[in-house]
Each structure stands twice: as C-alpha cells, then as structure tokens.
C-alpha cells in the first residue's frame, strides 16, 4: 500500500465530512487548506477528526481523536520545506479483540457456530489507551528539470496502557462450555522512532539509452519499553460469563503476586543504502536494475517488573545486500510483457542465545512474470501474473526440545500462484474492478511445523476473488448518481491447530452515491446476504467473525 500525505495547497479548499453507521458509529472530519501570506509562499493545511463507535462485540467501545496541522514554505518554485504534526488518541475497552470460540464435538470435529457472532469474552471494565505524536519535516529542491533532491526527517512517540481480561489456556468439551480467562496488564512507554531518508531522482541520457535514477540513504532508530503482568486466572463458564473476580489493581503488591510478570527494553538501529536505474532502450525495452544494502543492530534487556533487576540481555547484528532486476518488453501498442526478480531480508529478532541463536536473517526470493493489455483505447486494462516465492532460514520450534524453548531454521516455506485482474471503464457509464488469485503457500509439514496442517500454511487460502462494478449517470437531472455492487470470495483456510479449518465464504456489498457541486452523499451496504464468516482465525479459541448485514452513510461538502 502506498500512503500519500495530503499536502498543503495554495488554492483555498474546505471540506467537512460526517459519517454514521452500524454499531453506533459516528465520525466527523474537517479539512482546510490555503495560503497564509499574500505572496503564497506560506501555505497551511489543517485536518481534524473524531470518531466514536462500537463493534460487533457489544462490550467493545472505541473513541478516537486525530489532529494534523501542516505548514509549507515555498522558497521558490524549486525549493519547499514542509512541516507536519500528527496527534492521535485512541481509547477502547480492549486493545486486541479475542474473537469467539468453537466447540469440540469429538473426533476432530468442531462446531463453529456454537456461539453467536456478537458473543463477547470482553470485560466491559477493561481499557486500552493509546496516544501518539509524530513530527515530519520534508525538504525538496529541484536542481534542474531532471534532478530533484528530497530529504525527510520524522520522529514518532507513543504510549499504550492496557488492562483487560482475555482467554488463556483453552480446552472445551461437548458438555463443558468453559474457558480459562486471565487478567493482564500491559504497558508500552515509550514506543519511539526516529527516521531519516534522503534520496535523489535524476533523468539522464547516455547515447540512445535513457536513465531514470534514484539513489538514497535511510537511517532509522526505534525502540520501546514494555511491561506485562498476568495477574490472575480463572476457569469460567462460557454460558454464564463472570468477571467479578477480576480486580484492576496494578500496584507493586498486586504485581508481586502475579502469575507472570516481566518487562523488556529494546532498541533497533537500521541503516540502508540503495541505487536503482530504470533504463529505456528505444520504444520497446525497459530494464530495471537495483540494489540495496541493509544493516540492522538490535539489543534488549529483560527485567523483573517488581524488583527492576535485569534477568537477561540479547543483541543482534545482521546485514545483507538485496538485488532487484526487472524487464519490460512492449510487444505491441497495447501489450507489454514483464519479468522481475527480487530478494527480501528480515532479521531474526527472536533468535536469542537461550533459543539456540543467534541465527542468520530470514531471506526470501521472488520471481514473477506477467502480461498487461490495454483495451477500448486504453480505458480497460487486464493483467495476468505468475509468481514463485521461497523463504529461507525461517525460524520455528525445535521438535526435539520438550520445553519448547529452542528454535531451528528451515528453508522450504514456499508460495506460488497466479493473479488475474481487470480494471477500467467499459464505457462512460460502467466501470469494473475484478481480481482473482490462486495461491499455494506450503510448508514441509515436518520438523518444526507440527502445529500446522501438513503442508498448508495457516490463514493462506488457495482461492481469493472479488468483483466490483459501478454504473454512473453522466447526463440529465441525475448526473452524478452512482450505483455499485460486488462480491468477495475466500476459500477455506488452515489454522495453527492441526485438523482445524475454517470454511470459505462469499460476501456481497453494494453502494449508492450522488455528487453535485461539491456535495457528496454515499451509502454503503455490507454483507447483504448476512453470511456468517470469519475474516481471521488463530485456533478454536480465537475466531474473528465478520460483521453481519450493516451500513455506513457518509455526507461531505467541499467549499
């Protein structure tokens, strides 16, 4: 996903947006931009938002506040300096949803709909409070029409405080609907990051070859101090949940008697250098050559939360060069063929010496080939791609370690598949967006992956497809009226528990909107067939059901 910041603009623009939806959702947003000085050198943008909402879980209540002021000074038409501040505050009953459980019927059979979709294992007295502040300074300078420098500095700091009740050890029988709940205290203070990235774009020519160059350097420092305590546990009936035994006490006396308590302070240093060149050889060939060098440094200290004494230390040093190659061949006016190869890199932050480490970084290789076509004078684009991905040095538990503390590495985690997409406008009224993906994500099914269904990676469906069609009126009194509809399909998935699968599902959505003279009204209808489905799953204790039939209505006005 590409996140593009809304930049300050010289032309005055003001927008207000109001949203109401299912689960008592109410959201308001204001956005204003324009000039502060008459010479239009100093610009501003100010965005503010507020939301209060519930969720499918009736005990979950959420309140958000977001404020983002921005200033930009244009020294000239070639040089700008932009400053942006983002403040966010999130207050909710529980920071991480736990889903609903399934019921074991025996002989590996499970009843997934034993409990309603809105079944709650959330103590309404729980809370999660997160506040964050980020500052961003971006400098851009264009030396010539073909050479541009961009430099960005960003700081981020957040705190999170959470106290709630959640499922612990899980076992459930056909005649005993019960579960172990544990009361936990969790805090991150602070969670911080400093980021610096500087890159140069240049367009050059060497004879008949055109170059689009980008070179840059990244520097990143991040870390956090987090504390966790499991204060108490109790086996409770799922048919009559009782939270009265839970006490919201985080005093030292309470922490000293906790079932489990610990704290960790950690810091990660990251450095990256990269160079990429996109070469154009005539009208038919484009070649992409790139390379990136990354270096990571990591250290942490584990400590006793009550005595504040160090219990363990760990360090990590990892670096790797990552190549990237791509080729595009323009076979005809409307057809292009392409192939690409890239590698990935992920340090093993969990590879402490107590677990058998340190281990070399996890790596990945991806090969992709495909074809793109334009139809109807470029209004409609189709693409088809085939890919193969292999991960190497993947950490997993050592099956020969009865304590489950030691780790080993495997290389046979593979994924391959085909993706097909269609997007664009059939005519002035009808637009389409359709995708289908077939994916095989497999593991060896042997050492280290005993908890996976053999050979099938958890939460990785074989089939995923969706279609969205929009019809709009372009003439007459109803010009600006749109109606859209579509579906999303996901096939069955494996989980982290052997022989426990969740079925596939198909949901149908629709929308109606009208836009005229800066005013827009949009109504969204979701899961029209009221299908019961699970958008996420870990195992029988944690299935995250999707929303039933619901709606969202948004009104906006641009001035």
C-alpha positions, 0 to 999 in steps of 0.5 A: 500500500502506498500512503500519500500525505495530503499536502498543503495547497495554495488554492483555498479548499474546505471540506467537512465530512460526517459519517454514521453507521452500524454499531453506533458509529459516528465520525466527523472530519474537517479539512482546510487548506490555503495560503497564509501570506499574500505572496503564497509562499506560506501555505497551511493545511489543517485536518481534524477528526473524531470518531466514536463507535462500537463493534460487533462485540457489544462490550467493545467501545472505541473513541478516537481523536486525530489532529494534523496541522501542516505548514509549507514554505515555498522558497521558490518554485524549486525549493519547499520545506514542509512541516507536519504534526500528527496527534492521535488518541485512541481509547477502547475497552480492549486493545486486541479483540479475542474473537469467539470460540468453537466447540469440540464435538469429538473426533476432530470435529468442531462446531463453529457456530456454537456461539453467536457472532456478537458473543463477547469474552470482553470485560466491559471494565477493561481499557486500552489507551493509546496516544501518539505524536509524530513530527515530519519535516520534508525538504525538496529542491529541484536542481534542474528539470531532471534532478530533484533532491528530497530529504525527510526527517520524522520522529514518532512517540507513543504510549499504550496502557492496557488492562483487560481480561482475555482467554488463556489456556483453552480446552472445551468439551461437548458438555463443558462450555468453559474457558480459562480467562486471565487478567493482564496488564500491559504497558508500552512507554515509550514506543519511539522512532526516529527516521531519516531518508534522503534520496535523489531522482535524476533523468539522464541520457547516455547515447540512445539509452535513457536513465531514470535514477534514484539513489538514497540513504535511510537511517532509522532508530526505534525502540520501546519499553514494555511491561506485562503482568498476568495477574490472575486466572480463572476457569469460567463458564462460557454460558454464564460469563463472570468477571467479578473476580477480576480486580484492576489493581496494578500496584507493586503488591498486586504485581508481586503476586502475579502469575507472570510478570516481566518487562523488556527494553529494546532498541533497533538501529537500521541503516540502508543504502540503495541505487536503482536505474530504470533504463529505456532502450528505444520504444520497446525495452525497459530494464530495471536494475537495483540494489540495496544494502541493509544493516540492522543492530538490535539489543534488549534487556529483560527485567523483573517488573517488581524488583527492576533487576535485569534477568537477561540481555540479547543483541543482534547484528545482521546485514545483507545486500538485496538485488532487484532486476526487472524487464519490460518488453512492449510487444505491441501498442497495447501489450507489454510483457514483464519479468522481475526478480527480487530478494527480501531480508528480515532479521531474526529478532527472536533468535536469542542465545537461550533459543539456540541463536543467534541465527542468520536473517530470514531471506526470501526470493521472488520471481514473477512474470506477467502480461498487461493489455490495454483495451477500448483505447486504453480505458480497460486494462487486464493483467495476468501474473505468475509468481514463485516465492521461497523463504529461507532460514525461517525460524520455528520450534525445535521438535526435539526440545520438550520445553519448547524453548529452542528454535531451528531454521528451515528453508522450504516455506514456499508460495506460488500462484497466479493473479488475474485482474481487470480494471477500467471503464467499459464505457462512460457509464460502467466501470469494473474492478475484478481480481482473482488469485490462486495461491499455494503457500506450503510448508514441509509439514515436518520438523518444526511445523507440527502445529500446522496442517501438513503442508498448508500454511495457516490463514493462506487460502488457495482461492481469493476473488472479488468483483466490483462494478459501478454504473454512473449517470453522466447526463440529465437531472441525475448526473452524478448518481452512482450505483455499485455492487460486488462480491468477495470470495475466500476459500477455506483456510488452515489454522495453527491447530492441526485438523482445524479449518475454517470454511470459505465464504462469499460476501456481497456489498453494494453502494449508492452515491450522488455528487453535485457541486461539491456535495457528496452523499454515499451509502454503503451496504455490507454483507447483504446476504448476512453470511456468517464468516470469519475474516481471521482465525488463530485456533478454536479459541480465537475466531474473528467473525465478520460483521453481519448485514450493516451500513455506513452513510457518509455526507461531505461538502467541499467549499 
